[in-house]
Amino acid sequence: MNIEKTLNIDTKRKIQVGEEQMTIYAAARWSALLGGIEIITKHAARNGIDMNDDKTWLKPLALQKFIKEETPVACAEIHQCTTSSVH
């Protein structure tokens, strides 16, 4: 999906995230990664999985797919938050 065309968002625009400057796209990818890890952590806790001892929960391709699918949503949310605070 071409996020810039589809959502009409300049994903290369720099934003401030904590002490870092990054593009909306990079921030969205990080946000999606953290969201995926949060889902995994909740699922593991609910099922009594010790993530330090049991590594069967590691599913890099599934996490990569999740990030790819969530990135456009995160781009839209970040864009909305950063443009609405300007006004």
Secondary structure, DSSP 8 states (H G I E B T S, - for coil): --HHHHH---TT-EEEETTEEEEHHHHHHHHHHHHHHHHHHHHHHHTT--TTT--TT--HHHHHHHHHHHHHHHHHHHHHHHHHTT-
